[in-house]
Amino acid sequence: MALTGLLPEFSEDDWSRRAAAVLEADRIVEKATPLIRLSFPGESLAAMFVKDESARPTGSVKYRFARSLFRHALSRGVIRRGVQLVEATSGNMAVAEAHFARVLGLPFTAVVPGKSSPDRIARIVAQGGTAYRVDPPLAVYENAERLAGRSNGYYLDCLSTLGPAIDADLDDGVPGLPDEILRDFAAQGRPEPAWIVTGAGTGATSRAIGRYLRRHGHATRLAVVDAENSAYFPGWATECRDYATGMPSRIEGIGRPRMEPAFDPDVVDLVIPVPDVSSVAAMRFLATAGGVAAGPSTGACLWGACHLVNRMSQAGESGAVVIVAADGAEPYRRSYYDDEWVAGKRWDLTEPTLRLERFMRTGDWDDSR
């Protein structure tokens, strides 16, 4: 279904109802993203699958969460006809929000760090949004709130509002990503997976998956992969909900300097820290050997999935491990997929690549290395 901006001549209440109807229509016609089986010579009793969320209209898993955020904001009356929408990010969430703002005929501005790449800005602009650069990077939040105030607009503030939006969908029984994964397996006549592996950036994906699995009593467990410098692994391990490192992640899409409000550690069965160089090596290995071209957060998920498959094999367990591919490779062609850019980060991909090749060939995954 092609969605277009809503005409402005409706009354405020009528506009809001029509806006909600447009978003609901988009959800209803949404097609399931591909579930891809990864086959390797050394495959054990545990099989690996990739749920490819890059097939969403804006190229990432954030598409469905942005729609949920907009639906929830409309229900609370904070998104109104003609309101200026503002967000503080240059990533996939901003791209998805710009898309839905355009669908509803609303102006959208992403407040982004001054050093944001032209490619990141271009993705927002391609969806009808604009970008406002500020420095230092942490000033994006303050400036987004100020910009929304000056324009009598609304600061979407996804880091704070995604959690309640996800919970509202769960309460209303709105099907989401975990429901789709389980339907995929049922349609193929498979038992539900043993593990689902995702990353934690805003914390939205793990919250949506983990809370759904527990609410409906599924045996599937949830693993979250985390990057270097991030607060999620140490915060989860120490049960400290306000843990902060104050340092940025180098793996786009996962890792935060603090535990974000949407992240729910109580619904996560395991957090796996992944070295940054391993995330990048695994991303490239997945593209060349597995035929799935994705971003670096998906590389981290593959690395975590190898750990889980090895763990299951050692315990004599069978089942499937599902990797959530949060986005595709295109946004990263000039960075994580570029040899000169990677060399500039002093990342040597040789050892982790050899380890992946050995594991996929023989099933040997030595966690002591």
C-alpha positions in Angstrom: 0.0 0.0 0.0 1.3 3.4 -0.9 0.8 5.9 1.9 0.5 9.6 1.3 0.4 12.7 3.6 -2.9 13.5 5.2 -4.8 16.5 3.9 -4.9 19.4 6.4 -8.6 20.4 6.0 -9.9 17.8 8.5 -10.8 18.9 12.1 -8.2 18.1 14.8 -10.1 15.0 16.1 -10.9 13.8 12.6 -7.2 14.3 11.6 -6.0 12.2 14.5 -8.4 9.4 13.8 -7.4 9.3 10.2 -3.7 9.4 11.1 -4.1 6.5 13.4 -6.0 4.6 10.7 -3.2 5.2 8.2 -0.7 3.7 10.6 -2.9 0.8 11.4 -3.4 0.1 7.7 0.3 0.1 7.3 0.7 -2.5 10.1 -2.1 -4.7 8.6 -0.5 -4.9 5.2 3.0 -5.4 6.5 4.7 -8.5 5.1 6.9 -10.7 7.1 10.7 -10.2 6.6 12.8 -13.1 5.4 13.9 -15.9 7.8 17.1 -17.2 6.3 18.8 -20.5 7.3 22.6 -20.4 7.6 24.1 -23.6 6.4 27.8 -24.5 7.1 29.8 -27.7 6.9 30.4 -27.9 10.6 26.8 -27.3 11.6 25.9 -29.0 14.9 22.6 -30.0 16.5 21.9 -26.3 16.8 20.9 -24.5 13.6 21.3 -20.7 12.9 18.8 -18.5 11.2 18.8 -14.8 10.3 15.6 -12.7 10.6 16.4 -10.0 8.0 14.8 -6.8 9.2 16.6 -4.8 6.5 13.7 -5.7 4.3 11.5 -3.2 6.2 10.6 -0.1 4.1 13.2 2.1 5.7 15.8 -0.6 5.8 15.9 -1.5 9.5 14.1 -3.0 12.5 13.4 0.6 13.7 10.6 0.9 11.2 8.1 -1.1 13.3 9.2 0.7 16.5 8.9 4.2 15.0 5.3 3.3 13.9 4.5 2.1 17.5 6.0 5.4 18.9 3.8 7.4 16.5 0.7 5.4 17.3 1.2 5.8 21.0 1.9 9.5 20.7 -1.3 10.0 18.6 -3.3 8.2 21.3 -1.9 10.6 23.9 -2.7 13.6 21.7 0.9 14.9 21.6 1.2 14.5 17.8 -1.3 16.9 16.2 -2.0 18.2 12.8 0.8 20.4 11.5 3.1 19.9 14.5 6.9 20.1 14.0 8.4 16.8 15.1 12.0 16.7 16.4 14.3 13.8 17.3 17.8 13.6 18.7 19.6 10.9 16.6 21.1 10.5 13.2 20.6 6.7 13.0 18.0 4.3 11.8 15.4 5.6 14.2 15.6 9.1 12.7 15.2 7.6 9.2 12.1 5.6 10.2 10.6 8.6 12.1 11.2 10.9 9.1 9.3 8.3 7.0 6.2 8.3 9.2 6.3 12.1 9.6 6.1 12.3 5.8 3.3 9.8 5.7 1.3 12.0 8.1 2.3 15.2 6.3 4.3 16.5 9.3 7.6 18.3 9.3 10.5 16.4 10.9 13.9 17.5 12.0 16.7 15.3 13.4 19.2 17.0 15.7 22.5 15.2 14.9 26.1 15.4 16.0 28.1 17.9 13.9 30.4 15.1 12.6 27.6 13.0 11.3 28.5 11.6 7.8 26.9 12.9 4.7 25.5 9.4 4.0 23.6 9.4 7.4 22.2 12.8 6.7 21.2 11.8 3.1 19.1 8.9 4.5 17.1 11.2 6.7 16.6 13.7 3.9 15.5 10.9 1.5 12.6 10.2 3.8 11.5 13.9 3.8 13.3 15.0 7.0 15.9 17.7 7.7 19.0 17.6 9.8 20.3 20.1 12.3 23.9 19.7 13.3 25.2 20.5 16.8 28.3 20.1 18.9 29.3 18.5 21.2 27.5 15.2 20.3 25.8 14.9 23.7 24.2 18.3 23.2 21.8 16.8 20.7 19.2 16.0 23.4 19.2 19.5 24.9 19.1 21.1 21.5 16.3 18.9 20.3 14.2 19.8 23.3 14.9 23.5 22.8 14.2 23.3 19.1 10.8 21.7 19.7 10.0 24.3 22.3 10.9 27.2 20.0 8.7 25.8 17.2 5.8 24.8 19.5 6.6 21.3 18.3 7.0 17.9 19.9 10.3 16.3 20.9 9.7 12.6 20.1 12.6 11.6 22.5 12.6 7.9 21.5 15.0 6.9 24.3 12.3 7.7 26.8 9.1 7.1 24.9 9.8 3.8 23.1 9.4 1.7 26.2 5.8 2.8 26.9 4.9 2.5 23.2 6.1 -1.1 23.1 4.3 -1.9 26.3 1.1 -0.4 24.9 1.4 -2.6 21.8 1.8 -5.7 24.1 -1.2 -4.7 26.2 -3.3 -4.3 23.0 -2.1 -7.6 21.6 -0.5 -5.9 18.6 1.7 -8.6 16.8 5.3 -7.7 16.7 8.8 -9.1 15.8 8.8 -12.0 18.2 5.3 -13.1 17.2 6.5 -13.0 13.6 9.6 -15.1 14.3 7.5 -17.8 16.1 4.9 -17.8 13.2 7.8 -18.3 10.7 9.0 -21.3 12.6 5.5 -22.7 13.0 4.8 -22.3 9.2 7.9 -24.3 8.5 6.8 -27.0 10.9 9.7 -26.3 13.3 9.6 -26.1 17.1 10.1 -22.6 18.5 13.7 -21.5 18.6 15.9 -22.1 21.6 17.4 -18.6 21.5 16.8 -15.2 19.8 19.8 -13.0 19.6 19.6 -9.2 19.2 21.7 -6.1 20.1 20.9 -3.3 22.5 21.0 0.3 21.3 17.9 2.0 22.5 16.9 -1.3 24.2 13.6 -1.4 22.3 14.1 -4.6 20.4 15.2 -6.7 23.4 12.3 -5.2 25.5 9.7 -6.1 22.8 11.1 -9.6 22.4 11.7 -10.4 26.0 8.5 -9.1 27.4 6.5 -10.9 24.7 8.2 -14.3 25.4 7.6 -14.1 29.1 4.1 -12.8 28.9 3.1 -15.7 26.6 5.1 -18.4 28.4 7.4 -19.3 25.6 10.5 -21.4 26.3 12.6 -19.4 23.8 15.4 -17.5 25.6 16.7 -14.0 24.8 20.4 -13.2 24.4 21.6 -9.6 23.9 25.0 -8.8 22.5 26.9 -5.7 23.6 29.8 -3.6 22.4 33.0 -2.4 24.1 32.6 0.7 26.3 28.8 0.1 26.6 26.9 0.0 29.9 24.5 -2.8 29.1 26.7 -5.9 29.9 28.2 -4.5 33.2 24.8 -3.1 34.2 23.0 -6.4 33.5 25.8 -8.5 35.2 25.8 -6.3 38.4 22.1 -5.7 38.4 22.7 -2.0 38.4 19.9 -0.3 36.4 21.6 3.1 36.3 25.0 1.8 35.3 26.9 4.3 33.0 30.3 4.2 31.3 30.2 7.7 29.8 31.9 6.3 26.7 30.4 6.0 23.2 30.1 2.7 21.3 32.2 2.2 18.2 29.7 -0.4 16.8 26.8 1.5 15.2 23.4 0.3 16.4 24.4 -1.3 19.7 26.0 -0.1 22.9 25.2 3.0 24.9 27.1 5.0 27.6 24.2 4.4 30.0 21.4 1.9 30.5 18.6 3.4 28.5 15.0 3.5 29.9 13.6 1.1 27.3 16.1 -1.7 28.2 14.6 -4.2 30.6 17.3 -6.4 32.1 14.8 -8.6 33.8 13.6 -10.2 30.5 17.1 -10.8 29.2 18.5 -14.3 29.8 22.1 -13.6 28.8 24.2 -10.6 27.7 27.2 -11.4 25.6 30.0 -8.9 25.4 31.5 -8.9 21.9 34.9 -7.3 21.0 34.4 -4.6 18.4 36.9 -6.2 16.0 34.9 -9.4 16.2 31.7 -7.6 15.4 33.2 -6.2 12.2 34.8 -9.4 11.2 31.6 -11.3 11.7 29.6 -8.8 9.7 31.9 -9.3 6.7 32.0 -13.1 7.2 28.2 -13.2 7.2 28.1 -11.2 3.9 30.7 -13.3 2.1 30.1 -16.8 3.5 26.5 -16.6 4.6 25.1 -14.4 1.8 23.5 -11.9 4.2 24.9 -8.4 3.9 24.1 -6.6 7.1 25.4 -3.9 9.5 28.0 -4.3 12.3 25.4 -4.9 15.0 24.3 -8.0 13.1 28.0 -9.1 13.1 27.9 -8.9 16.9 24.8 -11.0 16.9 26.5 -13.7 14.7 29.4 -13.8 17.1 27.0 -14.2 20.0 25.1 -16.9 18.2 28.3 -18.9 17.6 28.9 -18.7 21.4 25.4 -20.0 22.0 25.6 -22.8 19.4 28.8 -24.0 21.0 27.2 -23.9 24.4 24.2 -25.9 23.2 26.4 -28.4 21.5 28.5 -29.0 24.6 25.3 -29.6 26.6 23.9 -31.9 24.0 21.0 -29.6 23.3 19.3 -29.2 19.9 17.3 -26.3 18.5 17.6 -23.1 16.6 19.3 -19.8 17.3 17.8 -16.8 15.5 19.9 -13.7 14.8 17.9 -10.4 14.4 19.6 -8.6 11.5 18.7 -5.0 12.5 19.7 -3.4 9.2 21.5 -3.9 5.9 24.9 -3.2 4.6 24.3 -0.1 2.4 24.7 2.6 5.2 28.1 1.1 6.0 29.8 0.7 2.6 32.1 3.7 3.3 32.8 2.7 6.9 32.7 -0.8 8.3 32.9 -2.4 4.8 35.8 -0.1 3.7 39.3 -1.6 4.3 41.0 1.8 4.7 38.3 3.0 7.2 38.7 -0.2 9.2 42.5 0.1 9.1 42.2 3.6 10.5 40.4 2.1 13.5 43.4 -0.2 14.0 41.1 -3.3 13.7 42.9 -6.4 12.5 40.1 -8.7 11.3 42.4 -11.7 10.7 42.1 -13.7 13.9 38.4 -13.4 14.4 37.8 -14.2 10.8 39.9 -17.3 11.1 38.0 -18.3 14.2 34.7 -18.0 12.4 35.9 -20.0 9.5 37.2 -22.7 11.7 33.9 -22.8 13.7 31.7 -23.0 10.6 33.9 -25.7 9.1 34.6 -27.9 12.2 32.3 -26.7 15.0 35.3 -25.7 17.1 34.7 -22.6 19.1 37.2 -22.1 21.9 35.9 -19.3 24.3 39.3 -19.1 25.9 40.8 -17.6 22.8 
